[in-house]
Each structure stands twice: as C-alpha cells, then as structure tokens.
Amino acid sequence: MITSEQQAQAQTLLALHTSGELLVLPNVWDVIGARVLEKTGYPAIATASAAIAESLGYADGENIRLETMLEILFRISRSVRVPVTADIEAGYAETIDALQENIVQVIQTGVVGINIEDSLAGHSALRSIKAQCERIAAIRQVANTHGVHLVINARVDSFISSGLDSKQEKIEQAILRAQAYVEAGADCIYPIGPGDRETLGILRERITAPLNVLASPKALGLAELQRLGINRVSFGPHIFRSCLAKFVGVTEELKKFGNYESFAQYSLSGADVSNFLISGKEQEVYGGS
C-alpha cells in the first residue's frame, strides 16, 4: 500500500534534483550506511547494486536474486525517513510485463526512485532507443497507477559500451538517448563514465534534464561539478570498495602478527555506533516473529 509519506518522499526527491544545490549521494549497501547518512544530514539515500552484490559475495550484473535485492531495499527504506532511491540495474526483466511486475515490488519496498540502465549483458551493446523508451514509459505507467512519482534516473551507457568507438560518437549517442528517455518519462539522466570538464560541459549544455555524474578519483571535484551545473553525483561501489580495502589491510596486518593500529585508527566506539542503530527489536520495525 502506498502511503502519503511515500508520495511526499517521491516529491522531495524529485525537487532535490532542481534545487540549485548539488545532490550528493554516497551510495550505501546496508541499513547502517543509510542510518549514518540520515543522521549526518544527507537529504536522500541511494543504493549501489554493485556494492550490494559484492557485499554478499557476488559480482554485479543481476547475479543476486531479485528477492534478495528487494529484501535489502525494504530494510533500508524502512530504516530511514528520508527518500531512498535504488539501483535496480536493468530491472531484472527482459519483457515489459515482467519489468512492470518487478517495479510494483520495488515500489512496495518503500523506495521512491530508481536507476535503470540501457546496457545489454556485459555492456557488449546497448538496447535500442525504442526498446529502452518503452521500458521507461512502462515504469512510469506503473508508478502513476500506484500514485507515486517514482524518480527515474535513466542511465546512459554509451561511454562504457564496447559497441561505440570514438568519443564523439559516444557523446552524440548519449545526447540522443537522453532526449528520448526524458520524453519517455525519465526525470534525470545518468551518463555513466565521463567525469572530465570537457565532456561534462558538452553534456550539460546540450541535455536540458537534470544530470547525474559518477564520482571517481579522476572526476571533477564536487565544487567544480556544482559550478558546472551538474545536479546529482553518485559514487557507485567506490565507497564500499574503499571500506573493503581497509578491512583487507587490517586482516593482512594481523596475519603478520602486527600491531593493532591498522584497525584502531579511525575506529568508532560502541557508544558512537549506537547513535546510528535502530531502537527496538527487528520485528517491531520490519514485522514477523
């Protein structure tokens, strides 16, 4: 059942894309990450499919079950009061009917936004523009039927597709797809890959919709992205992998019978962690016995 709170969260998330302030979304993969972001003042939460899959021991690419992804989204969305937007990869479906059924389940988890990509398996090629527009339109139809403005962040994978050669071809394809996706019902365009000033400047000038950029060590800094007029920045699995790198470093140090500085540095106390925990018992929040 769609609540008035979920409807309001969807409108809040949509408005954050045109507020004039860069929407910074350090992607999470679990409840504690979502709680940390909410407690530290972030206005919305975004998940990363790669981080979720990798945290469970699988590669990205819809290798975990849809039911597993839905369970995690349900837990995250119920753990915070701010809007949650979810990376659902290609929607776990090939047919329109199956995609619409999955979107219903996604909405029922409580999330109010999604990323949907236009790559075929392994980024070997892109779906046709016509096919992807039909998928976006179908998602919008389902959301409208359920009375919630699901914020659709349409990923454009032309920059990572092996089917396109030149940089100019990738740029033109991204712009063409962006225009079509917005007409089909997308709210934001996510041209994954480029983070340089030249490419982003061209995309910003020629795409009228809000733009999402993937942050990476080589991408423009947040202040520069805001000055350029970018609306949203995501971090994909990079934050998860940074945390994982520390865990690997700690375990390697301990295996050598080293000292404890590797995990004592920047460590939180139990009291610190308790500030981010949910009050009460699990069944009181999520139901069940």
Secondary structure, 3 states (H helix, E strand, C coil): CCCHHHHHHHHHHHHHCCCCCCEEECCECCHHHHHHHHHCCCCCEEECHHHHHHHCCCCCCCCCCHHHHHHHHHHHHHHCCCCEEEECCCCCCCCHHHHHHHHHHHHHCCCCEEEECCECHHHCCECCHHHHHHHHHHHHHHHHHCCCCCEEEEEECCCCCCCCCCHHHHHHHHHHHHHHHHHHCCCEEEECCCCCHHHHHHHHHHCCCCEEEECCCCCCCHHHHHHHCCCEEECCCHHHHHHHHHHHHHHHHHHCCCCCHHHHCCCCCHHHHHCCCCCCCHHHHHCCC
